[in-house]
Amino acid sequence: MPYQPIYNLPISQAEAVEIALRQVNGTVVKVELDTENGRWVYEIGIREGFVYYEVIVDATTGQIIGIDYD
């Protein structure tokens, strides 16, 4: 099996969702692992009423990089 660095991330998908839900209360509708500016991030989509939020969590540190909403 080839080396896959995404399997060695310190922050799991479940932990990233918990971090995001501490900032935005709602229902998680999407979780994606992606790269942004050369680092691994989780993009977590949360719906709260009629508003859709996307919370970006650094997969290495657990820090919230940004919160966008529509």
mmCIF file as Biopython writes it, N, C-alpha, C and O atoms, coordinates in Angstrom:
data_model
#
loop_
_atom_site.group_PDB
_atom_site.id
_atom_site.type_symbol
_atom_site.label_atom_id
_atom_site.label_alt_id
_atom_site.label_comp_id
_atom_site.label_asym_id
_atom_site.label_entity_id
_atom_site.label_seq_id
_atom_site.pdbx_PDB_ins_code
_atom_site.Cartn_x
_atom_site.Cartn_y
_atom_site.Cartn_z
_atom_site.occupancy
_atom_site.B_iso_or_equiv
_atom_site.auth_seq_id
_atom_site.auth_asym_id
_atom_site.pdbx_PDB_model_num
ATOM 1   N N  . MET A ? 1  ? 0.848   -1.181 0.000  1.0 0.0 1  A 1 
ATOM 2   C CA . MET A ? 1  ? 0.000   0.000  0.000  1.0 0.0 1  A 1 
ATOM 3   C C  . MET A ? 1  ? 0.891   1.241  0.000  1.0 0.0 1  A 1 
ATOM 4   O O  . MET A ? 1  ? 1.803   1.335  0.821  1.0 0.0 1  A 1 
ATOM 5   N N  . PRO A ? 2  ? 0.649   2.191  -0.898 1.0 0.0 2  A 1 
ATOM 6   C CA . PRO A ? 2  ? 1.480   3.402  -0.941 1.0 0.0 2  A 1 
ATOM 7   C C  . PRO A ? 2  ? 1.254   4.286  0.283  1.0 0.0 2  A 1 
ATOM 8   O O  . PRO A ? 2  ? 0.193   4.245  0.906  1.0 0.0 2  A 1 
ATOM 9   N N  . TYR A ? 3  ? 2.252   5.071  0.613  1.0 0.0 3  A 1 
ATOM 10  C CA . TYR A ? 3  ? 2.174   5.987  1.750  1.0 0.0 3  A 1 
ATOM 11  C C  . TYR A ? 3  ? 1.126   7.061  1.486  1.0 0.0 3  A 1 
ATOM 12  O O  . TYR A ? 3  ? 1.175   7.740  0.461  1.0 0.0 3  A 1 
ATOM 13  N N  . GLN A ? 4  ? 0.191   7.213  2.393  1.0 0.0 4  A 1 
ATOM 14  C CA . GLN A ? 4  ? -0.857  8.224  2.283  1.0 0.0 4  A 1 
ATOM 15  C C  . GLN A ? 4  ? -0.790  9.121  3.520  1.0 0.0 4  A 1 
ATOM 16  O O  . GLN A ? 4  ? -1.216  8.698  4.595  1.0 0.0 4  A 1 
ATOM 17  N N  . PRO A ? 5  ? -0.274  10.333 3.404  1.0 0.0 5  A 1 
ATOM 18  C CA . PRO A ? 5  ? -0.131  11.185 4.588  1.0 0.0 5  A 1 
ATOM 19  C C  . PRO A ? 5  ? -1.452  11.530 5.264  1.0 0.0 5  A 1 
ATOM 20  O O  . PRO A ? 5  ? -1.455  11.871 6.447  1.0 0.0 5  A 1 
ATOM 21  N N  . ILE A ? 6  ? -2.582  11.451 4.546  1.0 0.0 6  A 1 
ATOM 22  C CA . ILE A ? 6  ? -3.860  11.810 5.170  1.0 0.0 6  A 1 
ATOM 23  C C  . ILE A ? 6  ? -4.249  10.836 6.279  1.0 0.0 6  A 1 
ATOM 24  O O  . ILE A ? 6  ? -5.060  11.180 7.138  1.0 0.0 6  A 1 
ATOM 25  N N  . TYR A ? 7  ? -3.695  9.645  6.278  1.0 0.0 7  A 1 
ATOM 26  C CA . TYR A ? 7  ? -4.006  8.689  7.340  1.0 0.0 7  A 1 
ATOM 27  C C  . TYR A ? 7  ? -3.269  9.023  8.626  1.0 0.0 7  A 1 
ATOM 28  O O  . TYR A ? 7  ? -3.587  8.457  9.672  1.0 0.0 7  A 1 
ATOM 29  N N  . ASN A ? 8  ? -2.303  9.915  8.584  1.0 0.0 8  A 1 
ATOM 30  C CA . ASN A ? 8  ? -1.505  10.254 9.757  1.0 0.0 8  A 1 
ATOM 31  C C  . ASN A ? 8  ? -1.842  11.628 10.318 1.0 0.0 8  A 1 
ATOM 32  O O  . ASN A ? 8  ? -1.022  12.214 11.025 1.0 0.0 8  A 1 
ATOM 33  N N  . LEU A ? 9  ? -3.014  12.153 10.026 1.0 0.0 9  A 1 
ATOM 34  C CA . LEU A ? 9  ? -3.384  13.475 10.502 1.0 0.0 9  A 1 
ATOM 35  C C  . LEU A ? 9  ? -3.709  13.425 11.997 1.0 0.0 9  A 1 
ATOM 36  O O  . LEU A ? 9  ? -4.393  12.511 12.457 1.0 0.0 9  A 1 
ATOM 37  N N  . PRO A ? 10 ? -3.217  14.411 12.753 1.0 0.0 10 A 1 
ATOM 38  C CA . PRO A ? 10 ? -3.467  14.433 14.199 1.0 0.0 10 A 1 
ATOM 39  C C  . PRO A ? 10 ? -4.933  14.655 14.557 1.0 0.0 10 A 1 
ATOM 40  O O  . PRO A ? 10 ? -5.386  14.178 15.598 1.0 0.0 10 A 1 
ATOM 41  N N  . ILE A ? 11 ? -5.679  15.365 13.723 1.0 0.0 11 A 1 
ATOM 42  C CA . ILE A ? 11 ? -7.080  15.663 13.996 1.0 0.0 11 A 1 
ATOM 43  C C  . ILE A ? 11 ? -7.950  14.757 13.117 1.0 0.0 11 A 1 
ATOM 44  O O  . ILE A ? 11 ? -7.834  14.784 11.892 1.0 0.0 11 A 1 
ATOM 45  N N  . SER A ? 12 ? -8.808  13.969 13.733 1.0 0.0 12 A 1 
ATOM 46  C CA . SER A ? 12 ? -9.685  13.082 12.972 1.0 0.0 12 A 1 
ATOM 47  C C  . SER A ? 12 ? -10.884 13.869 12.444 1.0 0.0 12 A 1 
ATOM 48  O O  . SER A ? 12 ? -11.130 15.005 12.850 1.0 0.0 12 A 1 
ATOM 49  N N  . GLN A ? 13 ? -11.610 13.248 11.546 1.0 0.0 13 A 1 
ATOM 50  C CA . GLN A ? 13 ? -12.808 13.875 10.997 1.0 0.0 13 A 1 
ATOM 51  C C  . GLN A ? 13 ? -13.810 14.147 12.115 1.0 0.0 13 A 1 
ATOM 52  O O  . GLN A ? 13 ? -14.419 15.216 12.154 1.0 0.0 13 A 1 
ATOM 53  N N  . ALA A ? 14 ? -13.983 13.195 13.015 1.0 0.0 14 A 1 
ATOM 54  C CA . ALA A ? 14 ? -14.939 13.372 14.122 1.0 0.0 14 A 1 
ATOM 55  C C  . ALA A ? 14 ? -14.526 14.528 15.034 1.0 0.0 14 A 1 
ATOM 56  O O  . ALA A ? 14 ? -15.374 15.299 15.483 1.0 0.0 14 A 1 
ATOM 57  N N  . GLU A ? 15 ? -13.225 14.648 15.307 1.0 0.0 15 A 1 
ATOM 58  C CA . GLU A ? 15 ? -12.743 15.757 16.135 1.0 0.0 15 A 1 
ATOM 59  C C  . GLU A ? 15 ? -12.962 17.093 15.441 1.0 0.0 15 A 1 
ATOM 60  O O  . GLU A ? 15 ? -13.329 18.078 16.082 1.0 0.0 15 A 1 
ATOM 61  N N  . ALA A ? 16 ? -12.740 17.129 14.141 1.0 0.0 16 A 1 
ATOM 62  C CA . ALA A ? 16 ? -12.943 18.366 13.383 1.0 0.0 16 A 1 
ATOM 63  C C  . ALA A ? 16 ? -14.406 18.784 13.410 1.0 0.0 16 A 1 
ATOM 64  O O  . ALA A ? 16 ? -14.709 19.973 13.517 1.0 0.0 16 A 1 
ATOM 65  N N  . VAL A ? 17 ? -15.309 17.828 13.315 1.0 0.0 17 A 1 
ATOM 66  C CA . VAL A ? 17 ? -16.740 18.126 13.386 1.0 0.0 17 A 1 
ATOM 67  C C  . VAL A ? 17 ? -17.082 18.699 14.762 1.0 0.0 17 A 1 
ATOM 68  O O  . VAL A ? 17 ? -17.831 19.672 14.850 1.0 0.0 17 A 1 
ATOM 69  N N  . GLU A ? 18 ? -16.551 18.118 15.826 1.0 0.0 18 A 1 
ATOM 70  C CA . GLU A ? 18 ? -16.789 18.635 17.177 1.0 0.0 18 A 1 
ATOM 71  C C  . GLU A ? 18 ? -16.301 20.073 17.302 1.0 0.0 18 A 1 
ATOM 72  O O  . GLU A ? 18 ? -16.991 20.915 17.876 1.0 0.0 18 A 1 
ATOM 73  N N  . ILE A ? 19 ? -15.125 20.355 16.774 1.0 0.0 19 A 1 
ATOM 74  C CA . ILE A ? 19 ? -14.555 21.709 16.816 1.0 0.0 19 A 1 
ATOM 75  C C  . ILE A ? 19 ? -15.464 22.682 16.085 1.0 0.0 19 A 1 
ATOM 76  O O  . ILE A ? 19 ? -15.737 23.775 16.582 1.0 0.0 19 A 1 
ATOM 77  N N  . ALA A ? 20 ? -15.932 22.290 14.911 1.0 0.0 20 A 1 
ATOM 78  C CA . ALA A ? 20 ? -16.803 23.159 14.114 1.0 0.0 20 A 1 
ATOM 79  C C  . ALA A ? 20 ? -18.127 23.420 14.824 1.0 0.0 20 A 1 
ATOM 80  O O  . ALA A ? 20 ? -18.628 24.544 14.817 1.0 0.0 20 A 1 
ATOM 81  N N  . LEU A ? 21 ? -18.691 22.384 15.436 1.0 0.0 21 A 1 
ATOM 82  C CA . LEU A ? 21 ? -19.984 22.537 16.109 1.0 0.0 21 A 1 
ATOM 83  C C  . LEU A ? 21 ? -19.891 23.381 17.377 1.0 0.0 21 A 1 
ATOM 84  O O  . LEU A ? 21 ? -20.910 23.878 17.858 1.0 0.0 21 A 1 
ATOM 85  N N  . ARG A ? 22 ? -18.698 23.551 17.923 1.0 0.0 22 A 1 
ATOM 86  C CA . ARG A ? 22 ? -18.524 24.464 19.060 1.0 0.0 22 A 1 
ATOM 87  C C  . ARG A ? 22 ? -18.681 25.917 18.614 1.0 0.0 22 A 1 
ATOM 88  O O  . ARG A ? 22 ? -19.009 26.784 19.424 1.0 0.0 22 A 1 
ATOM 89  N N  . GLN A ? 23 ? -18.445 26.187 17.323 1.0 0.0 23 A 1 
ATOM 90  C CA . GLN A ? 23 ? -18.543 27.538 16.791 1.0 0.0 23 A 1 
ATOM 91  C C  . GLN A ? 23 ? -19.885 27.828 16.142 1.0 0.0 23 A 1 
ATOM 92  O O  . GLN A ? 23 ? -20.402 28.941 16.237 1.0 0.0 23 A 1 
ATOM 93  N N  . VAL A ? 24 ? -20.448 26.820 15.481 1.0 0.0 24 A 1 
ATOM 94  C CA . VAL A ? 24 ? -21.716 26.993 14.758 1.0 0.0 24 A 1 
ATOM 95  C C  . VAL A ? 24 ? -22.648 25.868 15.191 1.0 0.0 24 A 1 
ATOM 96  O O  . VAL A ? 24 ? -22.335 24.693 15.001 1.0 0.0 24 A 1 
ATOM 97  N N  . ASN A ? 25 ? -23.782 26.219 15.767 1.0 0.0 25 A 1 
ATOM 98  C CA . ASN A ? 25 ? -24.761 25.233 16.177 1.0 0.0 25 A 1 
ATOM 99  C C  . ASN A ? 25 ? -25.662 24.923 14.989 1.0 0.0 25 A 1 
ATOM 100 O O  . ASN A ? 25 ? -26.226 25.833 14.381 1.0 0.0 25 A 1 
ATOM 101 N N  . GLY A ? 26 ? -25.799 23.647 14.656 1.0 0.0 26 A 1 
ATOM 102 C CA . GLY A ? 26 ? -26.635 23.279 13.524 1.0 0.0 26 A 1 
ATOM 103 C C  . GLY A ? 26 ? -26.465 21.815 13.186 1.0 0.0 26 A 1 
ATOM 104 O O  . GLY A ? 26 ? -26.017 21.020 14.012 1.0 0.0 26 A 1 
ATOM 105 N N  . THR A ? 27 ? -26.826 21.468 11.962 1.0 0.0 27 A 1 
ATOM 106 C CA . THR A ? 27 ? -26.751 20.097 11.478 1.0 0.0 27 A 1 
ATOM 107 C C  . THR A ? 27 ? -25.638 19.982 10.445 1.0 0.0 27 A 1 
ATOM 108 O O  . THR A ? 27 ? -25.605 20.732 9.470  1.0 0.0 27 A 1 
ATOM 109 N N  . VAL A ? 28 ? -24.733 19.047 10.663 1.0 0.0 28 A 1 
ATOM 110 C CA . VAL A ? 28 ? -23.634 18.829 9.718  1.0 0.0 28 A 1 
ATOM 111 C C  . VAL A ? 28 ? -24.201 18.142 8.482  1.0 0.0 28 A 1 
ATOM 112 O O  . VAL A ? 28 ? -24.850 17.101 8.577  1.0 0.0 28 A 1 
ATOM 113 N N  . VAL A ? 29 ? -23.945 18.743 7.318  1.0 0.0 29 A 1 
ATOM 114 C CA . VAL A ? 29 ? -24.454 18.182 6.066  1.0 0.0 29 A 1 
ATOM 115 C C  . VAL A ? 29 ? -23.339 17.760 5.112  1.0 0.0 29 A 1 
ATOM 116 O O  . VAL A ? 29 ? -23.597 17.104 4.103  1.0 0.0 29 A 1 
ATOM 117 N N  . LYS A ? 30 ? -22.088 18.141 5.433  1.0 0.0 30 A 1 
ATOM 118 C CA . LYS A ? 30 ? -20.969 17.803 4.545  1.0 0.0 30 A 1 
ATOM 119 C C  . LYS A ? 30 ? -19.669 17.861 5.327  1.0 0.0 30 A 1 
ATOM 120 O O  . LYS A ? 30 ? -19.464 18.757 6.145  1.0 0.0 30 A 1 
ATOM 121 N N  . VAL A ? 31 ? -18.793 16.899 5.069  1.0 0.0 31 A 1 
ATOM 122 C CA . VAL A ? 31 ? -17.434 16.940 5.610  1.0 0.0 31 A 1 
ATOM 123 C C  . VAL A ? 31 ? -16.503 16.471 4.502  1.0 0.0 31 A 1 
ATOM 124 O O  . VAL A ? 31 ? -16.657 15.370 3.975  1.0 0.0 31 A 1 
ATOM 125 N N  . GLU A ? 32 ? -15.533 17.317 4.151  1.0 0.0 32 A 1 
ATOM 126 C CA . GLU A ? 32 ? -14.557 16.958 3.121  1.0 0.0 32 A 1 
ATOM 127 C C  . GLU A ? 32 ? -13.153 17.259 3.620  1.0 0.0 32 A 1 
ATOM 128 O O  . GLU A ? 32 ? -12.924 18.248 4.316  1.0 0.0 32 A 1 
ATOM 129 N N  . LEU A ? 33 ? -12.231 16.401 3.259  1.0 0.0 33 A 1 
ATOM 130 C CA . LEU A ? 33 ? -10.818 16.647 3.517  1.0 0.0 33 A 1 
ATOM 131 C C  . LEU A ? 33 ? -10.229 17.218 2.240  1.0 0.0 33 A 1 
ATOM 132 O O  . LEU A ? 33 ? -10.406 16.645 1.165  1.0 0.0 33 A 1 
ATOM 133 N N  . ASP A ? 34 ? -9.537  18.334 2.343  1.0 0.0 34 A 1 
ATOM 134 C CA . ASP A ? 34 ? -9.020  19.032 1.169  1.0 0.0 34 A 1 
ATOM 135 C C  . ASP A ? 34 ? -7.706  19.697 1.548  1.0 0.0 34 A 1 
ATOM 136 O O  . ASP A ? 34 ? -7.300  19.661 2.709  1.0 0.0 34 A 1 
ATOM 137 N N  . THR A ? 35 ? -7.042  20.304 0.570  1.0 0.0 35 A 1 
ATOM 138 C CA . THR A ? 35 ? -5.856  21.110 0.861  1.0 0.0 35 A 1 
ATOM 139 C C  . THR A ? 35 ? -6.177  22.562 0.556  1.0 0.0 35 A 1 
ATOM 140 O O  . THR A ? 35 ? -6.884  22.878 -0.401 1.0 0.0 35 A 1 
ATOM 141 N N  . GLU A ? 36 ? -5.640  23.431 1.391  1.0 0.0 36 A 1 
ATOM 142 C CA . GLU A ? 36 ? -5.807  24.861 1.205  1.0 0.0 36 A 1 
ATOM 143 C C  . GLU A ? 36 ? -4.487  25.528 1.578  1.0 0.0 36 A 1 
ATOM 144 O O  . GLU A ? 36 ? -4.005  25.391 2.702  1.0 0.0 36 A 1 
ATOM 145 N N  . ASN A ? 37 ? -3.917  26.244 0.630  1.0 0.0 37 A 1 
ATOM 146 C CA . ASN A ? 37 ? -2.625  26.904 0.838  1.0 0.0 37 A 1 
ATOM 147 C C  . ASN A ? 37 ? -1.557  25.932 1.323  1.0 0.0 37 A 1 
ATOM 148 O O  . ASN A ? 37 ? -0.737  26.279 2.173  1.0 0.0 37 A 1 
ATOM 149 N N  . GLY A ? 38 ? -1.567  24.716 0.784  1.0 0.0 38 A 1 
ATOM 150 C CA . GLY A ? 38 ? -0.538  23.736 1.091  1.0 0.0 38 A 1 
ATOM 151 C C  . GLY A ? 38 ? -0.725  22.985 2.387  1.0 0.0 38 A 1 
ATOM 152 O O  . GLY A ? 38 ? 0.186   22.272 2.809  1.0 0.0 38 A 1 
ATOM 153 N N  . ARG A ? 39 ? -1.872  23.113 3.039  1.0 0.0 39 A 1 
ATOM 154 C CA . ARG A ? 39 ? -2.089  22.362 4.274  1.0 0.0 39 A 1 
ATOM 155 C C  . ARG A ? 39 ? -3.421  21.619 4.205  1.0 0.0 39 A 1 
ATOM 156 O O  . ARG A ? 39 ? -4.349  22.039 3.514  1.0 0.0 39 A 1 
ATOM 157 N N  . TRP A ? 40 ? -3.494  20.505 4.937  1.0 0.0 40 A 1 
ATOM 158 C CA . TRP A ? 40 ? -4.708  19.701 4.973  1.0 0.0 40 A 1 
ATOM 159 C C  . TRP A ? 40 ? -5.740  20.383 5.851  1.0 0.0 40 A 1 
ATOM 160 O O  . TRP A ? 40 ? -5.439  20.819 6.963  1.0 0.0 40 A 1 
ATOM 161 N N  . VAL A ? 41 ? -6.973  20.472 5.334  1.0 0.0 41 A 1 
ATOM 162 C CA . VAL A ? 41 ? -8.064  21.082 6.087  1.0 0.0 41 A 1 
ATOM 163 C C  . VAL A ? 41 ? -9.326  20.236 5.920  1.0 0.0 41 A 1 
ATOM 164 O O  . VAL A ? 41 ? -9.498  19.531 4.926  1.0 0.0 41 A 1 
ATOM 165 N N  . TYR A ? 42 ? -10.194 20.327 6.912  1.0 0.0 42 A 1 
ATOM 166 C CA . TYR A ? 42 ? -11.534 19.770 6.798  1.0 0.0 42 A 1 
ATOM 167 C C  . TYR A ? 42 ? -12.470 20.915 6.468  1.0 0.0 42 A 1 
ATOM 168 O O  . TYR A ? 42 ? -12.445 21.957 7.123  1.0 0.0 42 A 1 
ATOM 169 N N  . GLU A ? 43 ? -13.293 20.721 5.456  1.0 0.0 43 A 1 
ATOM 170 C CA . GLU A ? 43 ? -14.338 21.685 5.114  1.0 0.0 43 A 1 
ATOM 171 C C  . GLU A ? 43 ? -15.641 21.077 5.600  1.0 0.0 43 A 1 
ATOM 172 O O  . GLU A ? 43 ? -16.095 20.055 5.085  1.0 0.0 43 A 1 
ATOM 173 N N  . ILE A ? 44 ? -16.234 21.711 6.591  1.0 0.0 44 A 1 
ATOM 174 C CA . ILE A ? 44 ? -17.414 21.162 7.243  1.0 0.0 44 A 1 
ATOM 175 C C  . ILE A ? 44 ? -18.607 22.061 6.963  1.0 0.0 44 A 1 
ATOM 176 O O  . ILE A ? 44 ? -18.624 23.229 7.353  1.0 0.0 44 A 1 
ATOM 177 N N  . GLY A ? 45 ? -19.601 21.510 6.287  1.0 0.0 45 A 1 
ATOM 178 C CA . GLY A ? 45 ? -20.820 22.249 5.971  1.0 0.0 45 A 1 
ATOM 179 C C  . GLY A ? 45 ? -21.848 22.039 7.061  1.0 0.0 45 A 1 
ATOM 180 O O  . GLY A ? 45 ? -22.162 20.904 7.420  1.0 0.0 45 A 1 
ATOM 181 N N  . ILE A ? 46 ? -22.378 23.141 7.593  1.0 0.0 46 A 1 
ATOM 182 C CA . ILE A ? 46 ? -23.365 23.077 8.675  1.0 0.0 46 A 1 
ATOM 183 C C  . ILE A ? 46 ? -24.563 23.939 8.282  1.0 0.0 46 A 1 
ATOM 184 O O  . ILE A ? 46 ? -24.410 25.090 7.873  1.0 0.0 46 A 1 
ATOM 185 N N  . ARG A ? 47 ? -25.739 23.367 8.411  1.0 0.0 47 A 1 
ATOM 186 C CA . ARG A ? 47 ? -26.966 24.117 8.131  1.0 0.0 47 A 1 
ATOM 187 C C  . ARG A ? 47 ? -27.635 24.452 9.455  1.0 0.0 47 A 1 
ATOM 188 O O  . ARG A ? 47 ? -27.850 23.594 10.311 1.0 0.0 47 A 1 
ATOM 189 N N  . GLU A ? 48 ? -27.956 25.740 9.588  1.0 0.0 48 A 1 
ATOM 190 C CA . GLU A ? 48 ? -28.686 26.224 10.759 1.0 0.0 48 A 1 
ATOM 191 C C  . GLU A ? 48 ? -29.855 27.054 10.247 1.0 0.0 48 A 1 
ATOM 192 O O  . GLU A ? 48 ? -29.679 28.197 9.826  1.0 0.0 48 A 1 
ATOM 193 N N  . GLY A ? 49 ? -31.040 26.475 10.287 1.0 0.0 49 A 1 
ATOM 194 C CA . GLY A ? 49 ? -32.202 27.157 9.719  1.0 0.0 49 A 1 
ATOM 195 C C  . GLY A ? 49 ? -32.025 27.311 8.218  1.0 0.0 49 A 1 
ATOM 196 O O  . GLY A ? 49 ? -31.831 26.327 7.504  1.0 0.0 49 A 1 
ATOM 197 N N  . PHE A ? 50 ? -32.093 28.558 7.739  1.0 0.0 50 A 1 
ATOM 198 C CA . PHE A ? 50 ? -31.942 28.831 6.311  1.0 0.0 50 A 1 
ATOM 199 C C  . PHE A ? 50 ? -30.517 29.245 5.944  1.0 0.0 50 A 1 
ATOM 200 O O  . PHE A ? 50 ? -30.244 29.592 4.794  1.0 0.0 50 A 1 
ATOM 201 N N  . VAL A ? 51 ? -29.622 29.209 6.909  1.0 0.0 51 A 1 
ATOM 202 C CA . VAL A ? 51 ? -28.247 29.647 6.678  1.0 0.0 51 A 1 
ATOM 203 C C  . VAL A ? 51 ? -27.337 28.423 6.566  1.0 0.0 51 A 1 
ATOM 204 O O  . VAL A ? 51 ? -27.442 27.482 7.353  1.0 0.0 51 A 1 
ATOM 205 N N  . TYR A ? 52 ? -26.435 28.450 5.568  1.0 0.0 52 A 1 
ATOM 206 C CA . TYR A ? 52 ? -25.449 27.392 5.369  1.0 0.0 52 A 1 
ATOM 207 C C  . TYR A ? 52 ? -24.072 27.947 5.703  1.0 0.0 52 A 1 
ATOM 208 O O  . TYR A ? 52 ? -23.642 28.946 5.127  1.0 0.0 52 A 1 
ATOM 209 N N  . TYR A ? 53 ? -23.387 27.303 6.628  1.0 0.0 53 A 1 
ATOM 210 C CA . TYR A ? 53 ? -22.042 27.707 7.021  1.0 0.0 53 A 1 
ATOM 211 C C  . TYR A ? 53 ? -21.038 26.691 6.515  1.0 0.0 53 A 1 
ATOM 212 O O  . TYR A ? 53 ? -21.330 25.496 6.461  1.0 0.0 53 A 1 
ATOM 213 N N  . GLU A ? 54 ? -19.857 27.161 6.144  1.0 0.0 54 A 1 
ATOM 214 C CA . GLU A ? 54 ? -18.741 26.263 5.860  1.0 0.0 54 A 1 
ATOM 215 C C  . GLU A ? 54 ? -17.619 26.639 6.818  1.0 0.0 54 A 1 
ATOM 216 O O  . GLU A ? 54 ? -17.069 27.739 6.761  1.0 0.0 54 A 1 
ATOM 217 N N  . VAL A ? 55 ? -17.295 25.703 7.697  1.0 0.0 55 A 1 
ATOM 218 C CA . VAL A ? 55 ? -16.247 25.914 8.686  1.0 0.0 55 A 1 
ATOM 219 C C  . VAL A ? 55 ? -15.006 25.176 8.202  1.0 0.0 55 A 1 
ATOM 220 O O  . VAL A ? 55 ? -15.058 23.982 7.905  1.0 0.0 55 A 1 
ATOM 221 N N  . ILE A ? 56 ? -13.887 25.897 8.125  1.0 0.0 56 A 1 
ATOM 222 C CA . ILE A ? 56 ? -12.617 25.315 7.684  1.0 0.0 56 A 1 
ATOM 223 C C  . ILE A ? 56 ? -11.762 25.064 8.925  1.0 0.0 56 A 1 
ATOM 224 O O  . ILE A ? 56 ? -11.423 25.996 9.654  1.0 0.0 56 A 1 
ATOM 225 N N  . VAL A ? 57 ? -11.416 23.789 9.159  1.0 0.0 57 A 1 
ATOM 226 C CA . VAL A ? 57 ? -10.626 23.393 10.326 1.0 0.0 57 A 1 
ATOM 227 C C  . VAL A ? 57 ? -9.305  22.805 9.854  1.0 0.0 57 A 1 
ATOM 228 O O  . VAL A ? 57 ? -9.292  21.904 9.014  1.0 0.0 57 A 1 
ATOM 229 N N  . ASP A ? 58 ? -8.193  23.306 10.386 1.0 0.0 58 A 1 
ATOM 230 C CA . ASP A ? 58 ? -6.871  22.777 10.062 1.0 0.0 58 A 1 
ATOM 231 C C  . ASP A ? 58 ? -6.777  21.346 10.582 1.0 0.0 58 A 1 
ATOM 232 O O  . ASP A ? 58 ? -6.999  21.105 11.768 1.0 0.0 58 A 1 
ATOM 233 N N  . ALA A ? 59 ? -6.452  20.399 9.712  1.0 0.0 59 A 1 
ATOM 234 C CA . ALA A ? 59 ? -6.408  18.983 10.073 1.0 0.0 59 A 1 
ATOM 235 C C  . ALA A ? 59 ? -5.175  18.618 10.893 1.0 0.0 59 A 1 
ATOM 236 O O  . ALA A ? 59 ? -5.100  17.515 11.434 1.0 0.0 59 A 1 
ATOM 237 N N  . THR A ? 60 ? -4.215  19.521 10.990 1.0 0.0 60 A 1 
ATOM 238 C CA . THR A ? 60 ? -3.007  19.263 11.764 1.0 0.0 60 A 1 
ATOM 239 C C  . THR A ? 60 ? -3.104  19.851 13.169 1.0 0.0 60 A 1 
ATOM 240 O O  . THR A ? 60 ? -2.683  19.223 14.141 1.0 0.0 60 A 1 
ATOM 241 N N  . THR A ? 61 ? -3.662  21.063 13.270 1.0 0.0 61 A 1 
ATOM 242 C CA . THR A ? 61 ? -3.684  21.759 14.560 1.0 0.0 61 A 1 
ATOM 243 C C  . THR A ? 61 ? -5.061  21.810 15.210 1.0 0.0 61 A 1 
ATOM 244 O O  . THR A ? 61 ? -5.156  22.008 16.421 1.0 0.0 61 A 1 
ATOM 245 N N  . GLY A ? 62 ? -6.124  21.637 14.443 1.0 0.0 62 A 1 
ATOM 246 C CA . GLY A ? 62 ? -7.474  21.767 14.965 1.0 0.0 62 A 1 
ATOM 247 C C  . GLY A ? 62 ? -7.952  23.206 15.034 1.0 0.0 62 A 1 
ATOM 248 O O  . GLY A ? 62 ? -9.044  23.479 15.532 1.0 0.0 62 A 1 
ATOM 249 N N  . GLN A ? 63 ? -7.138  24.126 14.536 1.0 0.0 63 A 1 
ATOM 250 C CA . GLN A ? 63 ? -7.498  25.546 14.556 1.0 0.0 63 A 1 
ATOM 251 C C  . GLN A ? 63 ? -8.528  25.841 13.469 1.0 0.0 63 A 1 
ATOM 252 O O  . GLN A ? 63 ? -8.448  25.300 12.366 1.0 0.0 63 A 1 
ATOM 253 N N  . ILE A ? 64 ? -9.493  26.699 13.787 1.0 0.0 64 A 1 
ATOM 254 C CA . ILE A ? 64 ? -10.459 27.131 12.789 1.0 0.0 64 A 1 
ATOM 255 C C  . ILE A ? 64 ? -9.803  28.205 11.932 1.0 0.0 64 A 1 
ATOM 256 O O  . ILE A ? 64 ? -9.344  29.232 12.434 1.0 0.0 64 A 1 
ATOM 257 N N  . ILE A ? 65 ? -9.771  27.948 10.641 1.0 0.0 65 A 1 
ATOM 258 C CA . ILE A ? 65 ? -9.138  28.869 9.701  1.0 0.0 65 A 1 
ATOM 259 C C  . ILE A ? 65 ? -10.136 29.913 9.232  1.0 0.0 65 A 1 
ATOM 260 O O  . ILE A ? 65 ? -9.776  31.068 9.006  1.0 0.0 65 A 1 
ATOM 261 N N  . GLY A ? 66 ? -11.380 29.509 9.087  1.0 0.0 66 A 1 
ATOM 262 C CA . GLY A ? 66 ? -12.388 30.466 8.634  1.0 0.0 66 A 1 
ATOM 263 C C  . GLY A ? 66 ? -13.782 29.898 8.710  1.0 0.0 66 A 1 
ATOM 264 O O  . GLY A ? 66 ? -13.986 28.685 8.764  1.0 0.0 66 A 1 
ATOM 265 N N  . ILE A ? 67 ? -14.744 30.813 8.711  1.0 0.0 67 A 1 
ATOM 266 C CA . ILE A ? 67 ? -16.156 30.448 8.673  1.0 0.0 67 A 1 
ATOM 267 C C  . ILE A ? 67 ? -16.816 31.320 7.617  1.0 0.0 67 A 1 
ATOM 268 O O  . ILE A ? 67 ? -16.810 32.547 7.720  1.0 0.0 67 A 1 
ATOM 269 N N  . ASP A ? 68 ? -17.385 30.681 6.604  1.0 0.0 68 A 1 
ATOM 270 C CA . ASP A ? 68 ? -18.115 31.380 5.546  1.0 0.0 68 A 1 
ATOM 271 C C  . ASP A ? 68 ? -19.577 31.012 5.678  1.0 0.0 68 A 1 
ATOM 272 O O  . ASP A ? 68 ? -19.903 29.935 6.178  1.0 0.0 68 A 1 
ATOM 273 N N  . TYR A ? 69 ? -20.465 31.893 5.236  1.0 0.0 69 A 1 
ATOM 274 C CA . TYR A ? 69 ? -21.884 31.567 5.268  1.0 0.0 69 A 1 
ATOM 275 C C  . TYR A ? 69 ? -22.626 32.167 4.088  1.0 0.0 69 A 1 
ATOM 276 O O  . TYR A ? 69 ? -22.221 33.179 3.516  1.0 0.0 69 A 1 
ATOM 277 N N  . ASP A ? 70 ? -23.725 31.513 3.744  1.0 0.0 70 A 1 
ATOM 278 C CA . ASP A ? 70 ? -24.616 31.972 2.657  1.0 0.0 70 A 1 
ATOM 279 C C  . ASP A ? 70 ? -25.984 32.224 3.241  1.0 0.0 70 A 1 
ATOM 280 O O  . ASP A ? 70 ? -26.900 32.617 2.518  1.0 0.0 70 A 1 
#
